[in-house]
Amino acid sequence: MSTPPPAETVTALARRYRLELDMGTTPGTPLWTLVPGVTEFTPKIEPTQQDVTTYDAEGWSEQAVTMLAWSIETTIAHRAHPTTGAFNAAQEALRKASRSFGAKSYVRVRYYDRHGADDAQQGLALVKWEPDGGGPDEVDTIKVTLTGSGPLVEITNPAASAGTLAAMTSGGEA
């Protein structure tokens, strides 16, 4: 019987992320709803760096991070009900927020590792909704950019449990 390789040698897959939107209408009572159809997902945190070089640096440049900005770039397959043709409610909420002003233009989102790993964040964001278009043989995909407004807060992963972590470390799917 061979010993499995250490967990650190297993490459994580990009599809490990799950994106959810707070569809709740009561303040303080979130109703986290899956944003389905994610085909690409890129979370970003970009620092603003300022030069803080002094004479004491003896000619070497010094930098300091003075601000952080976060965003999520994702592509989604536009989902519709097979009978009614109605678009998915979470996707529609994103589209409507992208066409709104003031408080209605913000959405609360969270994303996390669907297998329960310690990688989960949430924050308030503005939405940019860009249909990809295409020819008659293309599927309807949308590029959605969520631009953070305020902090991106680390949260306890909603998928974290002994069962999902055990499945992940043993090579199984959770």
Disulfide bonds with the S-S distance in Angstrom:
none
